[in-house]
Amino acid sequence: MQSSKGAKISLFKNKKIRRIIFNNEWWFSVIDSVEALTDSSVPKRYWSDLKIKLGKEGYKEVYDKIVRLKLIASDGKNRETDCANTETLLRITQSIPSPKAEPFKRWLAKVGYERVQEIEDPELGTKRTRIFYKLKGYPESWIENRMRGIVIREELTEEWQKRGAKKDLDYKILTAEISKATFGVTPTEYKHLKGLKRQNLRDHMDDFELLLTTLGERTTKEIHKVEDSKGIKKLKKDAKIGGGIAGRTRKDIEKRLKRSIVSKRSFLPGKK
């Protein structure tokens, strides 16, 4: 079993929750979490009853994912206790009727997948982002589109950098060209349309909006490579062409669906 080396104590509403690095991610004491959520005077009994309940409801896999790890107990000794990673603890939290459930989920999103400085693992950032969206209630299909869009965006900005674009200002100009050609509005105008301020626009796009954004950016990148484009003037021209291809696709979809893809609606989980 994992020892208590690398273990930490975090606070949720003044309740101590022990956690430890195991298999390159944070694992949390289930007993501590149950106590923080329920204020139970006997959290071990509450967790024991909940395990039985989960089994009867067909969620045996939740219990199967629990790992016994050594953490420092109240007597100062290392003792094995049930621990769960962020995803499993989220499922447990959903089974506990508590007004603290939603704040606890947000707390998990913050601390559960924070980067572990001692471990150089490039997949942690991606995993943390996925969990962040999952905790906020986004459906799996949306998360897949969003994550793919993030990868395409990173590849495009790397291409821009190699071809002479300066960071920030030039990126903003080129992104605006793609957006105008794709949706008829710049990102700033799109945020205003959706009533957003500091929020990330793409986090409030639906599947069609995300896919068209990705199409415009992916096409632009390929045009840069085929044309061997250099300098902001040529990159801007390519961005307009790449976005235009996505824009024509949007219009074809709108014609078939008989509705506009460009919407004032801010995509949020659970809202129609």
Secondary structure, DSSP 8 states (H G I E B T S, - for coil): ---STT-EEEEETTEEEEEEEETTEEEEEHHHHHHHHH--S-HHHHHHHHHHHHHHTT-HHHHHT-EEEEEE-TTSSEEEEEEEEHHHHHHHHHTS--TTHHHHHHHHHHHTT---TT---THHHHHHHHHHHHHTT--HHHHHHHHHHHHHHHHHHHHHHHTT--TTHHHHHHHHHHHHHHHSS-HHHHHHHHT-SSS-GGGG--HHHHHHHHHHHHHHHHHHHHHT--HHHHHHHHHHHHHHHHHHHHHHHHHHHTS-SS-S----TT--
